[in-house]
Amino acid sequence: MSSLKKFLLSRPGRFLLTIYRYLVQFGFIPLHFLGAIKNIGWYIRDSIHIKKAKLTEFKITFNHPCLHDKEEDGGTAKWDYFHQDLLIAQKIYKANSKKHVDVGSRVDGFVAHVASFRPIEVFDIRKNYNQVQNITFIQGDLMQLDSKYENYCDSISSLHAIEHFGLGRYWDSLDINGHLKGLKSITSMLKKWGTFYFSVPIGNPQRIEFNAHRVFSLRYLMDTCINLYTYQLKDFSYVDDQGILHINIALDEKLIKNSCGCNYWCGIFELQKK
């Protein structure tokens, strides 16, 4: 474990991380601010240089500074959303189910991937008035399933969504058992032997980081969610705390007990309804 990770898991580290999160929510991002201060020098030098150029076709203005891009990589091909969105979209493509439904996943990532090759219906408690080819948006509270959606589809996904149910972050009603009600609704929507693609944050200790999300222990997910709703585990993958994807992991008691060594990251399940 790195010294930085050890510090962030300590009491002073957790306190500073909490302060940092509050500052971000109020619009002040300390690292972004310090980076801008550090980079203002080369921006001024570059602006002086470009101002001396003799251009006749373009008017040069200096009202849109970009102070961070020089130090960033050419795109991000790691971390949880990138890996889960691509992995599950590939699985859905290969499975070629008759009707696929999604619950609350990221529209500008996973849903867009799937919509590139097939129709998808997206259920979310939030409104979405966009009209996009291959995507049908349906507003609904999946903690209270309308009976007309029972046995509705043979394939369903919910990536990084269930952990939010019942915490009020998206104007959903406060319910400490919201995740269980959401899983029950999803199970009711899915036909027998249908496939459920599912991801949530995993880590030890299990906790609610209010009002952002729940972090589930792998033991809880295996004993309560999977066994309670009688799913068969077809495949398990996870993204670790360094953002690295581990595919098709054979779970043993040690990995389940320590949640694959994660403090906070992402477990990705492919389940089949019995």
Beta strands, then each sheet from edge to edge (+ up, - down):
strand 1: 100-103
strand 2: 120-124
strand 3: 135-139
strand 4: 153-159
strand 5: 190-202
strand 6: 207-209
strand 7: 213-215
strand 8: 231-239
strand 9: 245-246
strand 10: 265-273
sheet 1: 3+ 2+ 1+ 4+ 5+ 10- 8+ 9-
sheet 2: 6+ 7-
end
